[in-house]
Amino acid sequence: MRSSISSSEANAAVHVKVLLALCVIVVVSIEVWARHSLTSYSMTYRRVSRQYREAVRSRPSRPGEPVSVLIVGNSLLLDGIDEERLRESTSRTLQLYPLFLEATHYYDWLYGLRRLFRQGARPQVLVVGLGMESLVENAVRPDYSPMLLFDARDVVGVSSDLALDRTATFNLLLSHWSVFWNMRRIIRVQILRRAIPDAGELFSLFKKLPSNRIGPEFEAVATSRLRTLRQLGETHGAQVVLLIPPWSTSPAAVEQVIAAARTAGLDPLVPIGLSALPAAFYEPDRIHLNSKGMARFTAALETDLPRRIAALKIATCRH
């Protein structure tokens, strides 16, 4: 009897081990497939990865060389700046390192910049392009940011600042370690786009529009966060400039951001005013600039940005 029981237990143990091995194989296969798909087909991943590597290599310039400038922001800059044109027109005075990731907010860049500086990035000027909505938002992008901008310690810091529960924190950690987990929402959206005709129009109905946040409480939050960004840049030898991109919102919100920046010790850069870009310069979502708006904003920025940086006291590297 004991021999029969021992034999059954041994067989059960073998079956469990085989099942676990199969599960591991399936999980690893899915992860390999997700990583291959991401690196092969995601334009966002390739662009941000390239920009991030270049940003890490930013260094102080020597006398007579162009000033190194790191520019970070979300889709307001990605869709608002003609990167190639701006690089070419400012190449004599500025060495630009743009790093843009859509749907990002203050905490994405606070921790993303901390990691960049830990990895050795040393720009002389840090240009942060965020509007009021992004400055006061208490959130991070759940995909891409944990993988491309954060490391594990940043995920823990973000979770603490946002008071996330254990489940949300664990999801962010998985999004940092696992490509499949990071991309699961994007994969689901792509499947729906292929399965449902005109799914893009359906998704646009749920797109969050600017909430026109104005009021002393929001201005106080923006001021505190801009002060933190200024101190972060100065700690690592970078002068900080707040670039206020055009976005279709109330003039009061723009004035509020300007006031918050000045209170935080920053002189905001507003290359083009809200009134200079009517609805014809925006996409139908009323948030992002179209090709005409991009050309207008880039033309203003390629004039104003070098002037603003020339007015700063920039230390150069003499070795």
C-alpha positions as CSV (number, residue, x, y, z in Angstrom):
1,M,0.0,0.0,0.0
2,R,2.8,2.5,0.9
3,S,4.5,1.7,-2.3
4,S,1.4,2.5,-4.3
5,I,0.9,5.8,-2.4
6,S,4.5,6.8,-2.9
7,S,4.2,6.0,-6.6
8,S,1.1,8.2,-6.9
9,E,2.8,11.1,-5.1
10,A,5.8,10.8,-7.3
11,N,3.7,10.9,-10.4
12,A,1.8,13.9,-9.1
13,A,5.0,15.7,-8.4
14,V,6.2,15.0,-11.9
15,H,3.0,16.3,-13.4
16,V,3.2,19.5,-11.3
17,K,6.8,20.1,-12.4
18,V,5.8,19.5,-16.1
19,L,2.9,21.9,-15.7
20,L,5.1,24.6,-14.1
21,A,7.7,24.1,-16.8
22,L,5.0,24.6,-19.5
23,C,3.8,27.7,-17.7
24,V,7.3,29.2,-17.6
25,I,7.8,28.4,-21.3
26,V,4.5,30.1,-22.2
27,V,5.3,33.2,-20.1
28,V,8.8,33.5,-21.5
29,S,7.4,33.0,-25.0
30,I,4.8,35.7,-24.6
31,E,7.5,38.1,-23.1
32,V,9.9,37.4,-26.0
33,W,7.0,38.0,-28.5
34,A,6.0,41.2,-26.8
35,R,9.6,42.5,-26.8
36,H,10.2,41.6,-30.4
37,S,6.9,43.3,-31.4
38,L,7.7,46.4,-29.4
39,T,11.2,46.9,-30.8
40,S,10.0,46.0,-34.4
41,Y,6.8,47.9,-34.7
42,S,6.4,50.6,-32.0
43,M,7.5,54.0,-33.4
44,T,7.0,55.5,-30.0
45,Y,9.4,53.0,-28.4
46,R,12.1,53.5,-31.0
47,R,11.8,57.3,-30.9
48,V,11.9,57.6,-27.2
49,S,14.6,55.1,-26.7
50,R,16.8,56.9,-29.3
51,Q,16.1,60.3,-27.7
52,Y,16.8,59.0,-24.2
53,R,20.2,57.5,-25.2
54,E,21.1,60.9,-26.8
55,A,19.9,62.8,-23.7
56,V,22.1,60.7,-21.4
57,R,25.1,61.7,-23.4
58,S,24.4,65.4,-23.0
59,R,27.5,67.2,-21.6
60,P,28.5,70.8,-20.8
61,S,30.0,72.5,-23.9
62,R,33.4,74.1,-24.1
63,P,33.9,77.8,-24.8
64,G,32.8,78.5,-28.3
65,E,30.7,75.4,-28.7
66,P,26.9,75.3,-28.9
67,V,25.1,75.2,-25.5
68,S,23.7,71.7,-24.6
69,V,20.0,72.0,-24.2
70,L,17.7,69.1,-23.0
71,I,14.0,69.7,-23.9
72,V,11.4,67.4,-22.4
73,G,7.6,67.4,-22.7
74,N,4.5,65.6,-23.9
75,S,2.5,65.6,-27.1
76,L,2.1,69.4,-27.0
77,L,5.8,69.6,-27.9
78,L,5.9,66.5,-30.0
79,D,3.1,67.8,-32.3
80,G,4.2,71.4,-31.9
81,I,7.9,71.4,-32.8
82,D,9.4,70.5,-36.1
83,E,12.5,68.9,-34.5
84,E,14.6,68.8,-37.7
85,R,13.9,72.4,-38.5
86,L,14.6,73.6,-35.0
87,R,17.9,71.6,-34.8
88,E,19.1,73.0,-38.2
89,S,18.2,76.6,-37.5
90,T,19.8,76.7,-34.0
91,S,22.8,74.4,-34.7
92,R,25.3,77.2,-34.4
93,T,24.4,78.2,-30.9
94,L,22.5,75.2,-29.4
95,Q,23.0,71.5,-29.2
96,L,19.5,70.2,-28.7
97,Y,18.5,66.9,-27.0
98,P,14.7,66.6,-27.3
99,L,12.9,63.9,-25.3
100,F,9.1,63.8,-25.9
101,L,6.6,61.2,-24.7
102,E,2.9,61.6,-25.2
103,A,0.4,61.7,-22.4
104,T,3.0,62.4,-19.7
105,H,2.7,64.8,-16.8
106,Y,4.7,66.3,-14.0
107,Y,5.5,63.1,-12.1
108,D,6.6,61.3,-15.3
109,W,9.2,64.0,-15.9
110,L,10.2,64.6,-12.2
111,Y,11.3,61.0,-11.9
112,G,12.3,60.6,-15.5
113,L,14.7,63.6,-15.1
114,R,16.0,62.2,-11.8
115,R,16.9,59.0,-13.5
116,L,18.5,60.8,-16.4
117,F,20.7,62.8,-14.1
118,R,21.7,59.6,-12.2
119,Q,22.7,58.1,-15.5
120,G,25.0,61.0,-16.2
121,A,23.1,63.5,-18.3
122,R,24.5,67.0,-17.8
123,P,22.8,69.5,-20.0
124,Q,23.6,73.1,-19.4
125,V,19.9,74.1,-19.9
126,L,16.8,72.1,-19.1
127,V,13.7,73.2,-21.0
128,V,10.5,71.8,-19.6
129,G,7.4,72.1,-21.8
130,L,4.2,71.5,-19.8
131,G,0.9,73.2,-19.6
132,M,-1.2,73.8,-16.4
133,E,-3.2,70.6,-16.9
134,S,0.0,68.5,-16.9
135,L,1.7,70.4,-14.1
136,V,-1.1,69.7,-11.6
137,E,-2.1,66.2,-12.8
138,N,-1.6,63.5,-10.1
139,A,-0.8,60.6,-12.4
140,V,1.8,59.0,-14.6
141,R,1.5,57.2,-17.9
142,P,1.0,53.5,-17.0
143,D,2.8,52.3,-20.1
144,Y,6.1,53.4,-21.6
145,S,7.0,55.6,-18.6
146,P,7.7,52.8,-16.2
147,M,9.8,51.0,-18.9
148,L,11.5,53.9,-20.6
149,L,11.7,56.7,-18.0
150,F,11.8,55.0,-14.6
151,D,13.8,52.4,-12.8
152,A,12.5,50.3,-9.8
153,R,13.3,52.9,-7.2
154,D,11.5,55.6,-9.2
155,V,8.4,53.4,-9.4
156,V,8.4,53.1,-5.6
157,G,8.9,56.9,-5.3
158,V,6.0,57.6,-7.7
159,S,3.8,55.2,-5.8
160,S,4.6,57.0,-2.6
161,D,4.0,60.5,-4.0
162,L,0.7,59.5,-5.6
163,A,-0.4,57.4,-2.6
164,L,-1.0,54.3,-4.8
165,D,-2.4,51.2,-3.3
166,R,-0.4,47.9,-3.4
167,T,-2.2,46.7,-6.5
168,A,-1.4,49.9,-8.5
169,T,2.2,49.8,-7.2
170,F,2.6,46.2,-8.3
171,N,1.2,47.0,-11.7
172,L,3.7,49.7,-12.2
173,L,6.6,47.5,-11.1
174,L,5.4,44.8,-13.5
175,S,5.2,47.4,-16.2
176,H,8.8,48.3,-15.5
177,W,10.1,44.7,-15.6
178,S,7.7,43.1,-18.2
179,V,7.3,44.3,-21.7
180,F,4.1,42.4,-22.2
181,W,2.5,43.8,-19.0
182,N,3.6,47.3,-20.0
183,M,2.1,47.0,-23.4
184,R,-1.1,45.1,-22.6
185,R,-3.3,48.1,-22.9
186,I,-1.8,49.2,-26.2
187,I,-2.0,45.6,-27.5
188,R,-5.7,45.6,-26.5
189,V,-6.3,48.9,-28.3
190,Q,-4.6,47.7,-31.4
191,I,-6.7,44.5,-31.5
192,L,-9.9,46.6,-31.1
193,R,-8.8,48.9,-33.9
194,R,-8.4,46.0,-36.3
195,A,-11.6,44.3,-35.1
196,I,-13.9,47.3,-35.0
197,P,-14.1,49.6,-38.1
198,D,-13.5,53.3,-37.3
199,A,-12.4,52.4,-33.7
200,G,-10.2,55.5,-33.7
201,E,-13.2,57.8,-33.8
202,L,-14.8,55.8,-31.0
203,F,-11.6,56.2,-28.8
204,S,-11.6,60.0,-29.5
205,L,-14.9,60.3,-27.8
206,F,-13.2,59.3,-24.5
207,K,-10.2,61.5,-24.9
208,K,-9.7,63.8,-22.0
209,L,-9.9,67.4,-22.9
210,P,-8.1,70.2,-20.9
211,S,-10.2,71.0,-17.8
212,N,-9.1,74.7,-17.7
213,R,-8.0,74.4,-14.2
214,I,-7.7,77.9,-12.7
215,G,-7.7,79.1,-9.1
216,P,-5.3,79.8,-6.3
217,E,-5.1,76.1,-5.2
218,F,-3.9,75.0,-8.7
219,E,-1.5,77.9,-9.0
220,A,0.0,77.0,-5.6
221,V,0.5,73.3,-6.7
222,A,2.0,74.4,-10.0
223,T,4.4,76.8,-8.2
224,S,5.6,74.1,-5.8
225,R,6.2,71.7,-8.6
226,L,8.0,74.1,-10.8
227,R,10.2,75.1,-7.9
228,T,11.1,71.4,-7.4
229,L,12.0,71.1,-11.1
230,R,14.1,74.3,-10.9
231,Q,16.0,73.0,-7.9
232,L,16.5,69.5,-9.5
233,G,18.1,71.1,-12.6
234,E,20.3,73.5,-10.7
235,T,21.5,70.7,-8.4
236,H,23.0,69.1,-11.6
237,G,24.3,72.2,-13.1
238,A,21.4,73.0,-15.5
239,Q,19.5,76.3,-15.8
240,V,15.8,75.6,-16.1
241,V,13.5,77.2,-18.5
242,L,9.7,76.7,-18.5
243,L,8.5,76.6,-22.1
244,I,4.7,77.2,-22.3
245,P,3.4,75.5,-25.4
246,P,0.2,76.7,-27.1
247,W,-2.9,74.7,-26.3
248,S,-6.5,75.5,-26.8
249,T,-7.6,76.6,-23.4
250,S,-8.6,79.8,-21.6
251,P,-6.1,82.7,-21.5
252,A,-6.6,82.7,-17.7
253,A,-4.9,79.3,-17.5
254,V,-1.9,80.6,-19.5
255,E,-1.6,83.6,-17.2
256,Q,-1.8,81.3,-14.2
257,V,1.1,79.2,-15.4
258,I,3.2,82.3,-16.1
259,A,2.5,83.6,-12.6
260,A,3.3,80.2,-11.0
261,A,6.6,80.1,-12.9
262,R,7.7,83.5,-11.8
263,T,6.8,82.7,-8.2
264,A,8.9,79.6,-8.5
265,G,11.9,81.6,-9.7
266,L,11.6,80.9,-13.4
267,D,11.2,83.3,-16.3
268,P,8.7,81.5,-18.5
269,L,9.2,81.3,-22.3
270,V,6.0,82.0,-24.3
271,P,7.1,82.0,-28.0
272,I,3.6,82.5,-29.3
273,G,0.4,83.7,-27.6
274,L,-2.9,81.9,-27.5
275,S,-4.6,84.6,-29.6
276,A,-2.0,84.1,-32.4
277,L,-3.2,80.6,-33.1
278,P,-6.9,80.4,-33.9
279,A,-8.8,77.1,-34.3
280,A,-7.5,76.7,-37.9
281,F,-4.0,75.9,-36.5
282,Y,-5.2,73.0,-34.3
283,E,-6.2,69.4,-34.9
284,P,-9.9,68.5,-34.5
285,D,-9.2,67.5,-30.9
286,R,-8.6,71.2,-30.1
287,I,-5.5,70.3,-28.2
288,H,-2.6,69.5,-30.6
289,L,-1.3,71.7,-33.3
290,N,-1.6,70.7,-36.9
291,S,1.1,71.1,-39.6
292,K,0.3,74.9,-39.9
293,G,0.4,75.4,-36.2
294,M,3.6,73.4,-35.9
295,A,5.3,75.6,-38.5
296,R,4.1,78.8,-36.7
297,F,5.2,77.6,-33.3
298,T,8.6,76.3,-34.5
299,A,9.3,79.6,-36.3
300,A,8.7,81.5,-33.1
301,L,10.7,79.1,-30.9
302,E,13.8,79.1,-33.2
303,T,14.0,82.8,-32.6
304,D,13.0,83.1,-28.9
305,L,14.8,80.0,-27.5
306,P,18.4,81.1,-28.5
307,R,17.7,84.6,-27.2
308,R,16.5,83.3,-23.9
309,I,19.4,80.9,-23.5
310,A,21.9,83.6,-24.5
311,A,20.6,85.8,-21.7
312,L,21.3,83.1,-19.1
313,K,24.6,82.8,-17.2
314,I,25.8,79.5,-18.7
315,A,28.9,77.9,-17.3
316,T,31.1,76.1,-19.9
317,C,33.4,73.2,-19.5
318,R,37.1,74.2,-19.7
319,H,38.6,70.7,-19.8
